[in-house]
């Protein structure tokens, strides 16, 4: 499966530091967005530790016999363990944590011996994965938050949730000894689908309808990503903003288009 991808992160207008972190695999195999929390140093450390641990684990076990869900689950559990270990070594960062969303493209061997490329997503927290197919934008991940749970049980509407004072209260994040849930799902993709990974600095400022309008009207990936970040800043930019965009190509091209200029070092 041939893809085009790019990413961008921005501290926003009110934060003095950027606690988001993202990574784009140069071969287009996997993509990571993390949104740290726990103060200036803590949030930056948590998102960095998680991203680096997941990146290292996926690279190390890519050609192993582990299934993609097994590999993803182990990577996120490892990232959680590494953050908890850092908390124990540095008590001043004891309340740090991070959300995470990972998108993975990997060739799997079927029982009959045939090979097929499958696409998987793993996430913890409220960093999101969206899919634009044609004119329809769909949120593929479900937030691990108090208000999202209330929406699922019918106790709260989407409009109420968008402005609720507890909308940022997470029910799950990396950096907790009692981590109970890593959500992993297999994705169905069609040619020309666009996959958007983002931190809540984007979705706090822009509605799904607005995000869809940018993705539908701007085909150039770099311009679309920059436009989304700028639009979030124009709406207030209260939090760090990170966007990674992956577009499944319609037609064969000689090579992938990769933009790593704005990716933090890992």
C-alpha positions as CSV (number, residue, x, y, z in Angstrom):
1,X,0.0,0.0,0.0
2,X,1.5,3.3,-1.1
3,X,1.0,6.3,1.1
4,X,1.9,10.0,1.4
5,X,2.4,11.4,4.9
6,X,3.5,14.5,6.7
7,X,3.2,15.9,10.2
8,X,3.4,19.1,12.2
9,X,3.5,20.1,15.8
10,X,3.0,23.6,17.3
11,X,3.0,24.8,21.0
12,X,-0.1,26.9,20.3
13,X,-0.5,30.5,21.6
14,X,-0.7,30.1,25.4
15,X,1.6,27.3,26.4
16,X,5.3,28.1,27.1
17,X,6.4,24.6,26.0
18,X,5.3,21.8,23.7
19,X,4.4,18.7,25.6
20,X,3.2,16.9,22.4
21,X,5.5,14.5,20.6
22,X,5.2,12.7,17.3
23,X,7.1,10.2,15.2
24,X,6.8,9.3,11.5
25,X,8.6,6.1,10.5
26,X,10.7,6.9,7.4
27,X,9.4,3.8,5.6
28,X,5.8,4.7,6.3
29,X,5.2,1.6,8.5
30,X,3.9,3.4,11.6
31,X,3.0,6.8,13.0
32,X,2.8,8.0,16.6
33,X,1.2,11.0,18.3
34,X,1.6,11.6,22.0
35,X,0.1,14.3,24.2
36,X,2.0,14.7,27.5
37,X,0.6,16.0,30.8
38,X,2.0,16.7,34.3
39,X,3.7,20.1,34.1
40,X,6.4,21.5,31.8
41,X,9.1,18.9,32.4
42,X,6.8,16.0,33.2
43,X,4.6,16.2,30.1
44,X,7.5,16.6,27.8
45,X,9.3,13.6,29.4
46,X,6.2,11.4,29.3
47,X,5.4,11.9,25.7
48,X,9.1,11.5,24.7
49,X,9.5,8.3,26.7
50,X,6.4,6.8,25.3
51,X,7.2,7.6,21.7
52,X,10.7,6.4,21.9
53,X,9.8,3.2,23.7
54,X,7.1,2.3,21.2
55,X,9.3,3.2,18.2
56,X,12.1,1.0,19.5
57,X,9.8,-1.9,20.3
58,X,8.1,-1.8,16.9
59,X,11.5,-1.7,15.1
60,X,12.9,-4.5,17.1
61,X,10.0,-6.9,16.7
62,X,8.8,-5.9,13.2
63,X,10.0,-9.1,11.6
64,X,9.1,-11.3,14.5
65,X,6.3,-13.9,14.7
66,X,4.2,-11.6,16.9
67,X,0.9,-10.6,15.3
68,X,0.4,-6.8,14.9
69,X,-2.1,-6.6,17.8
70,X,0.3,-8.5,20.1
71,X,3.2,-6.2,19.0
72,X,1.2,-3.1,19.5
73,X,-0.1,-4.1,22.9
74,X,3.4,-5.0,24.1
75,X,4.7,-1.7,22.8
76,X,2.2,0.4,24.7
77,X,2.6,-1.7,27.9
78,X,6.3,-1.2,27.7
79,X,5.9,2.5,27.2
80,X,3.7,2.7,30.3
81,X,6.2,0.7,32.3
82,X,9.0,3.0,31.2
83,X,7.1,6.1,32.3
84,X,6.2,4.6,35.7
85,X,9.9,3.7,36.2
86,X,10.9,7.3,35.4
87,X,8.3,8.5,37.9
88,X,9.8,6.4,40.6
89,X,13.3,7.6,39.8
90,X,12.2,11.3,39.6
91,X,9.5,12.0,42.2
92,X,9.1,15.5,40.9
93,X,7.5,14.0,37.8
94,X,5.3,11.5,39.7
95,X,2.1,12.8,38.2
96,X,3.2,12.8,34.6
97,X,1.5,10.8,31.9
98,X,0.6,10.9,28.2
99,X,-2.1,9.9,25.8
100,X,-1.0,7.9,22.7
101,X,-2.3,7.0,19.3
102,X,-0.4,4.7,17.0
103,X,-1.2,3.8,13.3
104,X,0.5,0.8,11.8
105,X,0.8,-0.7,8.3
106,X,2.2,-4.3,8.3
107,X,2.2,-7.3,6.1
108,X,0.6,-10.3,7.7
109,X,0.8,-14.0,6.6
110,X,-2.6,-15.7,6.4
111,X,-3.1,-19.3,7.5
112,X,-3.0,-20.5,3.9
113,X,0.3,-18.8,3.4
114,X,-0.8,-15.7,1.4
115,X,0.5,-12.3,2.5
116,X,-1.7,-9.3,2.9
117,X,-1.0,-5.8,4.3
118,X,-3.2,-4.9,7.2
119,X,-3.7,-1.6,9.0
120,X,-4.1,-1.4,12.8
121,X,-4.6,1.4,15.4
122,X,-3.8,1.4,19.1
123,X,-4.6,4.2,21.5
124,X,-4.9,5.2,25.1
125,X,-6.5,8.5,26.1
126,X,-8.0,11.2,23.9
127,X,-5.5,11.7,21.1
128,X,-7.5,10.7,18.1
129,X,-7.5,8.9,14.7
130,X,-9.9,10.1,12.0
131,X,-10.6,8.7,8.5
132,X,-11.8,10.8,5.7
133,X,-13.4,8.7,3.0
134,X,-14.9,10.7,0.2
135,X,-16.8,13.5,1.9
136,X,-17.4,11.6,5.2
137,X,-15.1,12.1,8.2
138,X,-15.3,9.4,10.9
139,X,-13.6,9.4,14.3
140,X,-12.2,5.9,14.5
141,X,-11.0,6.0,18.1
142,X,-13.2,6.4,21.2
143,X,-11.8,8.9,23.8
144,X,-10.9,7.4,27.1
145,X,-12.4,10.3,29.0
146,X,-15.2,10.7,31.6
147,X,-17.4,12.6,29.2
148,X,-17.0,10.1,26.4
149,X,-18.1,7.4,28.8
150,X,-21.1,9.5,29.7
151,X,-22.0,9.9,26.0
152,X,-21.7,6.1,25.4
153,X,-24.2,5.5,28.3
154,X,-26.5,8.2,27.1
155,X,-26.0,10.4,30.1
156,X,-24.7,13.3,28.0
157,X,-25.1,14.6,24.5
158,X,-22.2,15.5,22.1
159,X,-23.1,19.2,22.4
160,X,-23.0,18.9,26.2
161,X,-19.7,17.0,26.2
162,X,-18.0,19.6,24.0
163,X,-18.3,22.3,26.6
164,X,-18.4,20.2,29.8
165,X,-15.8,21.3,32.4
166,X,-14.7,17.7,32.9
167,X,-14.2,17.1,29.2
168,X,-10.4,16.7,29.6
169,X,-10.6,14.3,32.5
170,X,-9.0,11.1,31.3
171,X,-10.1,7.6,32.3
172,X,-6.9,6.1,30.9
173,X,-3.5,7.3,30.0
174,X,0.1,6.0,29.9
175,X,2.0,6.5,33.1
176,X,-0.3,4.6,35.5
177,X,0.5,1.4,37.4
178,X,-3.2,0.5,37.1
179,X,-3.3,0.8,33.3
180,X,-6.3,-1.3,32.4
181,X,-7.2,-0.6,28.7
182,X,-5.2,-0.5,25.5
183,X,-7.7,-0.3,22.6
184,X,-6.5,-2.0,19.5
185,X,-8.5,-2.2,16.2
186,X,-8.1,-3.4,12.7
187,X,-8.9,-0.7,10.1
188,X,-10.6,-1.0,6.7
189,X,-9.0,1.3,4.1
190,X,-9.9,2.2,0.5
191,X,-7.7,4.1,-2.0
192,X,-7.7,7.8,-1.4
193,X,-8.7,7.5,2.2
194,X,-7.0,10.1,4.5
195,X,-6.0,9.2,8.1
196,X,-5.5,12.0,10.6
197,X,-3.8,11.4,13.9
198,X,-4.0,14.4,16.3
199,X,-3.7,15.6,19.8
200,X,-6.7,17.3,21.5
201,X,-5.2,20.7,20.9
202,X,-6.7,20.4,17.4
203,X,-10.1,19.0,18.3
204,X,-10.6,21.3,21.2
205,X,-10.6,24.3,18.8
206,X,-12.0,22.8,15.6
207,X,-15.2,20.8,15.2
208,X,-15.2,17.6,13.1
209,X,-17.1,19.4,10.4
210,X,-14.4,22.1,10.2
211,X,-11.6,19.5,10.1
212,X,-13.4,17.6,7.3
213,X,-13.8,20.8,5.3
214,X,-10.0,21.4,5.3
215,X,-9.2,17.8,4.5
216,X,-11.7,17.8,1.6
217,X,-10.7,21.1,0.1
218,X,-6.9,20.9,0.4
219,X,-5.3,18.0,-1.4
220,X,-1.7,18.8,-0.7
221,X,-0.8,17.1,2.5
222,X,1.7,19.7,3.8
223,X,-0.7,22.5,3.1
224,X,-3.6,20.7,4.7
225,X,-1.7,20.0,7.9
226,X,-0.4,23.5,8.2
227,X,-3.9,24.9,7.5
228,X,-5.4,22.8,10.3
229,X,-2.8,23.9,12.8
230,X,-3.2,27.6,11.8
231,X,-6.9,27.3,12.0
232,X,-6.7,25.9,15.6
233,X,-4.4,28.8,16.6
234,X,-6.8,31.3,15.1
235,X,-9.6,29.8,17.2
236,X,-7.5,30.3,20.3
237,X,-4.6,27.8,20.3
238,X,-5.0,27.2,24.0
239,X,-3.1,23.9,23.9
240,X,-0.2,22.3,22.0
241,X,-1.4,21.2,18.5
242,X,-0.1,18.1,16.7
243,X,-1.3,16.7,13.4
244,X,-0.1,13.8,11.3
245,X,-1.8,13.1,8.0
246,X,-1.5,9.8,6.0
247,X,-3.1,9.6,2.5
248,X,-3.6,6.2,0.8
249,X,-2.6,6.7,-2.8
250,X,-4.9,6.0,-5.7
251,X,-2.2,5.3,-8.3
252,X,1.3,3.8,-8.1
253,X,4.1,6.3,-7.7
254,X,7.8,5.7,-7.8
255,X,8.4,6.6,-4.2
256,X,6.9,7.9,-1.0
257,X,6.7,11.6,-0.2
258,X,8.1,12.1,3.3
259,X,8.2,15.4,5.3
260,X,10.1,15.1,8.6
261,X,11.2,18.7,8.9
262,X,9.0,19.5,11.8
263,X,9.2,16.1,13.6
264,X,10.9,16.3,17.1
265,X,14.1,14.3,17.3
266,X,13.8,10.8,18.6
